[in-house]
Amino acid sequence: MDTLDEFTAEPMIAYFSMEIGVKSDIPTYSGGLGVLAGDTIKSAADLKLPFVAVTLISRKGYFTQEIDKDGRQTEQPAVWDPAKDMRLLPEQVLVEIEGRAVHIRAWLYLVTSPTGGSVPILFLDTDTPDNAPEDRGITDSLYGGDTTYRIKQELVLGMGGVRMLQALGFHIKKYHMNEGHAGFLVIELLLRFKRDIESVWDERSVWDVPRVRDLCVFTTHTPVDAGHDKFPYDLVRKLCGKLIPFDVLKDLAGKDSLNMTLLALNLSKYVNGVAKKHGEVSQHMFPGYTIHAITNGVHSFTWTCPEIARLFDIYIPGWANEPELFVRCGNIPEQELWDAHQKAKKKLLDHVKKTLGIAMDPDVLTLGFARRATAYKRMDLLFHDVERLMQIAEQGRIQLIYAGKAHPKDEPGKKLIQGIHGYRDRLKDKIAIAYLPGYNMDLGLKLVSGVDVWLNTPLRPLEASGTSGMKAAHNGVVNFSVLDGWWIEGHIEGFTGWSIGKQSPEVATPEAGDAEDAKDLYTKLENLIIPKYYDSDKRGWSRMMKSAISKNAYYFNSHRMMRRYVTEAYIR
């Protein structure tokens, strides 16, 4: 495609996200937020929505994870060549940073669907000879550098992204900010729609806040206060100059520091959290705002392994673009579903053997845990009482597969990875434990389809949504999770999986929560999960696999999610 005429002929939804994960070979994502953005875009293409996405090129990716034999994580840049998958567009736009004109160009990547739909993604890039050396690296590293680097990136994404869309001829009817990183786009819109001073009553009225608010949608993803970007105004002044009068900016973004979440909240007509519980938590965090909830979903075709997809093609034709058809999962013979799962499991265990040299038994109950390695995820909760865990393993064999990256600056997260390796060595004669390095989308699919039980143990209520469990459900893998995020909505005890801890999702503390949750985990693992898995005919287990598909995958998919965004956020 030589032109963008197909996309500039009608008004579009512009979706801004600091990270977008469309495939493993394009390492412009760190985890759930970016992969969700990719799933959002894929469903938009499937549903033929008028959609364009804007992100950063992240030339050095997030990072390539290496783990030594003792579990110490080291990081290397994930350098890749955009030219292999994308086309560099000729247009350039400018933003001013530290008094310098920073040139921004864009790479075009098209997400195309078998339905005929297509969504362009613009990957913004400052690595051009026109820029000063210190500016060429602004779009290099995802979540890298210091606060100064982060502000520069967010200026490029927000203000630069709006300018690039205009330069390319896009007509935007809604701007959707996926997290607060893109918040500077509202400043650009305020500047664009600035009224003539002679036509208003006072100087503040030149800023057409109502008009900008009508154009914007904001999705918040974190219930953790530290997860909301806040920048000192002195630094903002140094880097950005006088974007708009600082008294106006402070009214919109906070008196003490520039809070990107507040900026987005104050200039968005529709605001949502990413699960019902997360919407409630966000409402308490930001009283005075109306915060809705649209529970996340995952792209069904992307996150169903080939072995299970072949069964769906036979017994649920049309499933990929109509995930609601998963309610017909009862058509699938239980033995065929079990056999397909065992093939996916063998593929995962073969990968473990090839990568780590650890031989695992396909007939042993296999638990999987893979997500960002950070303290509140509690990846080591299963080892809270090692003696108890070993006793359980003597009654019914289990094996464990872990994966996940710790942020390079998250030392407690890195120690968690080391800790899992320590348990691996300590328990090697009782329980086989593997920690797979290099967690990415390809490995993620192997894991969510190849294990028997998907384990999730966050500290309530810090899991905004969690999407890995939804991916597991698409493959008939049952969840064993704390009642937080999406699992509050997807959990039916003993049918779609099992809960861990209190049935009512209340705020937990590490001190009381760990012991209480671990006790419930051990009790259910010993008395419910292991006996059901090792039942001779596997019928009970296969029925639960079907329930996971028909009751969870049926609803927790990005097609349903996008239809709700269209009706509740985009056409309001």
Secondary structure, DSSP 4 states (H G I P E B T S, - for coil): ----HHHHSS-EEEEEES---S-TTS----SHHHHHHHHHHHHHHHTT--EEEEEE--TT-S-EEEE-TT--EEEE-----GGGT-EEEEEEEEEEETTEEEEEEEEEEEEE-TTS-EEEEEEEE--STTS-HHHHTTTTSTT-S-HHHHHHHHHIIIIIHHHHHHHTT--EEEEEEESGGGTHHHHHHHHHTPPPGGGSSSGGGGS-HHHHHHHEEEE-----GGGS-EEEHHHHHHHH--SS-HHHHHHHH-SSEEEHHHHHHHT-SEEEESSHHHHHHHHHHSTTS--EE----B-TTTTS-HHHHHHHHHHSTTTTT-GGGGGGGGGS-HHHHHHHHHHHHHHHHHHHHHHH-----TTSEEEEEES---GGG-TTGGGTTHHHHHHHHHHS-EEEEEE-PPPTT-HHHHHHHHHHHHHHHHTTTT-EEEEESS--HHHHHHHHHHSSEEEE-PPTT--S---HHHHHHHTTPEEEEES-TTHHHH--BTTTEEEES-SS-----HHHHHHHHHHHHHHHIIIIIHHHHT-TT-HHHHHHHHHIIIIIITTSBHHHHHHHHIIIII--
